[in-house]
């Protein structure tokens, strides 16, 4: 993180290194572990790490550890008044964005190569069992497509332009905090 509190790779935040005293783990509730493992490995190229009996599996990739956790539909995720788990399409205020990199990794790419990479990622997601909810849209910062996984969780595939969110960021303190806030608003919820 930079001194201003912004960090990471939020659309070309080059050179910023996080010093946050946390590590991100992504836990995804599912009701069918073999099906979920297949989907997430085929769709995103994640690799199976540890297995936790019949209760879960660790997937690695993209610099984050993902944990698929078996939770039966209808069970409670939290004390009342929380709604019981369901695996039909549902809205959540937090979703995952998967950034598609080109053949040359994180280097700046020609626009056409980036779009082809996003189209290929969309085809891979559909083949793995994702549901397309929003066709590829193009913005100043890049392109985005919205999906849901077989368990009703929304996610987006996006491809940044060379400038990424810097193309829409305002100068000054706090610019990074809102730079991406509206970029994919509503996508993959």
Secondary structure by P-SEA (a helix, b strand, c coil): cccccccccccccccccccccbbbbbbbbbccaaaaaaaaaaaccccccccccccbbbbbcccbbbbbccccccccccccccccccccbbbbcbbbbbbbbcccccccccaaaaaaaaaaaaaaaaaaccccccccccccccccccccccccbbbbbbccccccccccccccccccccccccccccccc
